[in-house]
Amino acid sequence: MFDTALTAADLVFLAKGAGMTLLVTAIAVVLGTILGILFGVFRYQVGPWWTAPLTFVLDVFRSIPLLIQLVLANAFMGMVLRWQLSGFTVACGVLTMYTAAYCAEIVRGGIEAVPMTTRRAARSLGLSWGQDMVNIVMPLATRVALPSWIGLALGVMKDSALVYVVQVTELLKSTQILITRLQEPLFLLLICGAFYFLISFPLARLGGYLERRWSHD
């Protein structure tokens, strides 16, 4: 018969870790998506020469492993700038820029997927650049970019496990603490995986629902 030392209080502790994972992910995805849209539109509209500095910064965030980014950002804020920022703030800031770097390319690719003939037709009807972007380009680009954005959001949620290096106790860190105390790694990791599944499944299903709905429009 299976026996475990896990208590209800331990499950509450894991749930709090899951809540921290959700909070960090939500902040990073929302702010990163907003910045990614701005960066993506800017890069598409202005062109490669004028956006070279921005492109370089985004490439840095895409190229360096997230774990290294978190460690360096935390050290830079504390040792160089002398800013006493919490680990939560550092984690949200780095994850936001990490999300924005990938989201910018997703947005730019979605906009480029809109046929130029469609844009010319919209402009010939007297729509301004802003009206064209809001009413024609972005709705069509969203359909193209949605699957990649869903994948990005789920990836950021899983990558948020790395924020333990800046002393943020999220779901995986909470699990590791319990593993050290209870010495039941397989069972606790199974519960941790179940929490991650419960967090990510609704977002994945929402993306699938929107794709099916838009495919029939």
MIGUSE-592496 format. One record per residue (C-alpha): residue number from 1; residue in one letter; x, y, z. Coordinates in steps of 0.05 Angstrom, whole numbers. Layout:
REM residues N
num NUM&residu A&east X&north Y&up Z .
...
This chain:
REM residues 217
num 1&residu M&east 0&north 0&up 0 .
num 2&residu F&east 26&north 69&up -19 .
num 3&residu D&east 43&north 113&up 40 .
num 4&residu T&east 65&north 186&up 39 .
num 5&residu A&east 85&north 239&up 89 .
num 6&residu L&east 53&north 293&up 46 .
num 7&residu T&east 2&north 334&up 84 .
num 8&residu A&east -53&north 383&up 66 .
num 9&residu A&east -7&north 440&up 88 .
num 10&residu D&east 45&north 415&up 38 .
num 11&residu L&east -6&north 417&up -18 .
num 12&residu V&east -24&north 488&up 2 .
num 13&residu F&east 50&north 504&up -1 .
num 14&residu L&east 53&north 475&up -72 .
num 15&residu A&east -9&north 514&up -91 .
num 16&residu K&east 23&north 578&up -68 .
num 17&residu G&east 83&north 562&up -111 .
num 18&residu A&east 37&north 550&up -170 .
num 19&residu G&east 5&north 617&up -156 .
num 20&residu M&east 73&north 650&up -159 .
num 21&residu T&east 87&north 615&up -225 .
num 22&residu L&east 21&north 640&up -253 .
num 23&residu L&east 34&north 711&up -228 .
num 24&residu V&east 104&north 716&up -257 .
num 25&residu T&east 81&north 685&up -323 .
num 26&residu A&east 20&north 731&up -328 .
num 27&residu I&east 61&north 794&up -317 .
num 28&residu A&east 115&north 773&up -365 .
num 29&residu V&east 68&north 750&up -420 .
num 30&residu V&east 22&north 811&up -416 .
num 31&residu L&east 77&north 864&up -413 .
num 32&residu G&east 121&north 824&up -461 .
num 33&residu T&east 65&north 818&up -511 .
num 34&residu I&east 51&north 893&up -509 .
num 35&residu L&east 125&north 909&up -519 .
num 36&residu G&east 130&north 855&up -572 .
num 37&residu I&east 73&north 885&up -612 .
num 38&residu L&east 105&north 954&up -609 .
num 39&residu F&east 174&north 927&up -627 .
num 40&residu G&east 147&north 882&up -682 .
num 41&residu V&east 107&north 937&up -716 .
num 42&residu F&east 165&north 985&up -709 .
num 43&residu R&east 214&north 937&up -740 .
num 44&residu Y&east 167&north 921&up -797 .
num 45&residu Q&east 148&north 992&up -812 .
num 46&residu V&east 215&north 1027&up -804 .
num 47&residu G&east 261&north 975&up -836 .
num 48&residu P&east 325&north 940&up -816 .
num 49&residu W&east 374&north 998&up -819 .
num 50&residu W&east 339&north 1045&up -770 .
num 51&residu T&east 320&north 989&up -723 .
num 52&residu A&east 390&north 957&up -719 .
num 53&residu P&east 402&north 977&up -645 .
num 54&residu L&east 334&north 949&up -625 .
num 55&residu T&east 346&north 886&up -665 .
num 56&residu F&east 413&north 876&up -631 .
num 57&residu V&east 382&north 882&up -561 .
num 58&residu L&east 326&north 833&up -579 .
num 59&residu D&east 378&north 785&up -608 .
num 60&residu V&east 415&north 787&up -542 .
num 61&residu F&east 353&north 767&up -503 .
num 62&residu R&east 338&north 711&up -553 .
num 63&residu S&east 409&north 685&up -556 .
num 64&residu I&east 432&north 683&up -483 .
num 65&residu P&east 402&north 627&up -440 .
num 66&residu L&east 349&north 653&up -393 .
num 67&residu L&east 385&north 626&up -331 .
num 68&residu I&east 447&north 668&up -348 .
num 69&residu Q&east 403&north 729&up -361 .
num 70&residu L&east 371&north 723&up -292 .
num 71&residu V&east 437&north 715&up -256 .
num 72&residu L&east 471&north 773&up -293 .
num 73&residu A&east 411&north 820&up -286 .
num 74&residu N&east 407&north 807&up -211 .
num 75&residu A&east 482&north 819&up -203 .
num 76&residu F&east 481&north 881&up -247 .
num 77&residu M&east 424&north 913&up -210 .
num 78&residu G&east 454&north 900&up -142 .
num 79&residu M&east 529&north 907&up -153 .
num 80&residu V&east 534&north 958&up -209 .
num 81&residu L&east 472&north 1002&up -204 .
num 82&residu R&east 464&north 992&up -129 .
num 83&residu W&east 389&north 982&up -138 .
num 84&residu Q&east 359&north 940&up -83 .
num 85&residu L&east 306&north 905&up -125 .
num 86&residu S&east 270&north 844&up -102 .
num 87&residu G&east 280&north 778&up -137 .
num 88&residu F&east 208&north 781&up -160 .
num 89&residu T&east 219&north 847&up -195 .
num 90&residu V&east 283&north 823&up -229 .
num 91&residu A&east 248&north 759&up -251 .
num 92&residu C&east 189&north 796&up -281 .
num 93&residu G&east 234&north 846&up -316 .
num 94&residu V&east 279&north 794&up -348 .
num 95&residu L&east 221&north 749&up -368 .
num 96&residu T&east 184&north 808&up -397 .
num 97&residu M&east 242&north 826&up -442 .
num 98&residu Y&east 253&north 753&up -459 .
num 99&residu T&east 180&north 747&up -480 .
num 100&residu A&east 182&north 813&up -518 .
num 101&residu A&east 243&north 792&up -558 .
num 102&residu Y&east 208&north 730&up -584 .
num 103&residu C&east 139&north 763&up -590 .
num 104&residu A&east 168&north 818&up -634 .
num 105&residu E&east 189&north 767&up -686 .
num 106&residu I&east 122&north 732&up -682 .
num 107&residu V&east 86&north 798&up -693 .
num 108&residu R&east 132&north 819&up -750 .
num 109&residu G&east 123&north 751&up -784 .
num 110&residu G&east 48&north 756&up -776 .
num 111&residu I&east 46&north 825&up -808 .
num 112&residu E&east 90&north 803&up -865 .
num 113&residu A&east 42&north 745&up -878 .
num 114&residu V&east -14&north 795&up -896 .
num 115&residu P&east -14&north 802&up -972 .
num 116&residu M&east 7&north 870&up -997 .
num 117&residu T&east -52&north 868&up -1046 .
num 118&residu T&east -98&north 869&up -985 .
num 119&residu R&east -63&north 929&up -956 .
num 120&residu R&east -64&north 966&up -1022 .
num 121&residu A&east -138&north 953&up -1028 .
num 122&residu A&east -150&north 981&up -959 .
num 123&residu R&east -109&north 1043&up -974 .
num 124&residu S&east -146&north 1053&up -1040 .
num 125&residu L&east -211&north 1056&up -1001 .
num 126&residu G&east -184&north 1116&up -964 .
num 127&residu L&east -162&north 1083&up -899 .
num 128&residu S&east -104&north 1116&up -863 .
num 129&residu W&east -42&north 1077&up -841 .
num 130&residu G&east -70&north 1071&up -771 .
num 131&residu Q&east -138&north 1048&up -795 .
num 132&residu D&east -106&north 998&up -841 .
num 133&residu M&east -63&north 969&up -785 .
num 134&residu V&east -120&north 966&up -734 .
num 135&residu N&east -177&north 942&up -779 .
num 136&residu I&east -142&north 901&up -832 .
num 137&residu V&east -71&north 881&up -817 .
num 138&residu M&east -72&north 864&up -742 .
num 139&residu P&east -135&north 820&up -744 .
num 140&residu L&east -106&north 779&up -802 .
num 141&residu A&east -36&north 778&up -771 .
num 142&residu T&east -66&north 754&up -705 .
num 143&residu R&east -93&north 692&up -738 .
num 144&residu V&east -25&north 675&up -766 .
num 145&residu A&east 13&north 692&up -702 .
num 146&residu L&east -34&north 660&up -651 .
num 147&residu P&east -5&north 588&up -652 .
num 148&residu S&east 66&north 615&up -642 .
num 149&residu W&east 43&north 662&up -587 .
num 150&residu I&east 8&north 606&up -550 .
num 151&residu G&east 72&north 565&up -555 .
num 152&residu L&east 112&north 625&up -529 .
num 153&residu A&east 65&north 635&up -470 .
num 154&residu L&east 69&north 562&up -450 .
num 155&residu G&east 145&north 564&up -458 .
num 156&residu V&east 150&north 625&up -413 .
num 157&residu M&east 107&north 590&up -361 .
num 158&residu K&east 155&north 530&up -360 .
num 159&residu D&east 217&north 575&up -363 .
num 160&residu S&east 192&north 612&up -302 .
num 161&residu A&east 219&north 553&up -262 .
num 162&residu L&east 288&north 585&up -270 .
num 163&residu V&east 270&north 645&up -228 .
num 164&residu Y&east 291&north 606&up -166 .
num 165&residu V&east 362&north 633&up -179 .
num 166&residu V&east 337&north 702&up -157 .
num 167&residu Q&east 304&north 675&up -95 .
num 168&residu V&east 233&north 670&up -121 .
num 169&residu T&east 196&north 609&up -94 .
num 170&residu E&east 153&north 586&up -152 .
num 171&residu L&east 124&north 517&up -164 .
num 172&residu L&east 187&north 477&up -180 .
num 173&residu K&east 226&north 510&up -123 .
num 174&residu S&east 169&north 493&up -76 .
num 175&residu T&east 172&north 421&up -100 .
num 176&residu Q&east 247&north 418&up -89 .
num 177&residu I&east 238&north 443&up -18 .
num 178&residu L&east 188&north 388&up -3 .
num 179&residu I&east 232&north 336&up -36 .
num 180&residu T&east 289&north 355&up 10 .
num 181&residu R&east 244&north 348&up 71 .
num 182&residu L&east 201&north 289&up 53 .
num 183&residu Q&east 249&north 249&up 9 .
num 184&residu E&east 194&north 229&up -40 .
num 185&residu P&east 220&north 257&up -106 .
num 186&residu L&east 179&north 216&up -157 .
num 187&residu F&east 113&north 227&up -122 .
num 188&residu L&east 125&north 301&up -111 .
num 189&residu L&east 149&north 312&up -183 .
num 190&residu L&east 86&north 277&up -207 .
num 191&residu I&east 44&north 326&up -167 .
num 192&residu C&east 86&north 384&up -193 .
num 193&residu G&east 75&north 360&up -264 .
num 194&residu A&east 0&north 357&up -251 .
num 195&residu F&east 0&north 429&up -226 .
num 196&residu Y&east 37&north 451&up -290 .
num 197&residu F&east -13&north 413&up -332 .
num 198&residu L&east -72&north 446&up -297 .
num 199&residu I&east -41&north 514&up -308 .
num 200&residu S&east -24&north 505&up -382 .
num 201&residu F&east -82&north 462&up -407 .
num 202&residu P&east -135&north 519&up -408 .
num 203&residu L&east -89&north 564&up -448 .
num 204&residu A&east -73&north 509&up -498 .
num 205&residu R&east -147&north 492&up -506 .
num 206&residu L&east -165&north 566&up -515 .
num 207&residu G&east -114&north 572&up -571 .
num 208&residu G&east -142&north 510&up -605 .
num 209&residu Y&east -213&north 536&up -599 .
num 210&residu L&east -195&north 603&up -629 .
num 211&residu E&east -158&north 570&up -687 .
num 212&residu R&east -217&north 525&up -703 .
num 213&residu R&east -266&north 583&up -699 .
num 214&residu W&east -225&north 629&up -743 .
num 215&residu S&east -213&north 574&up -794 .
num 216&residu H&east -288&north 574&up -808 .
num 217&residu D&east -295&north 650&up -814 .
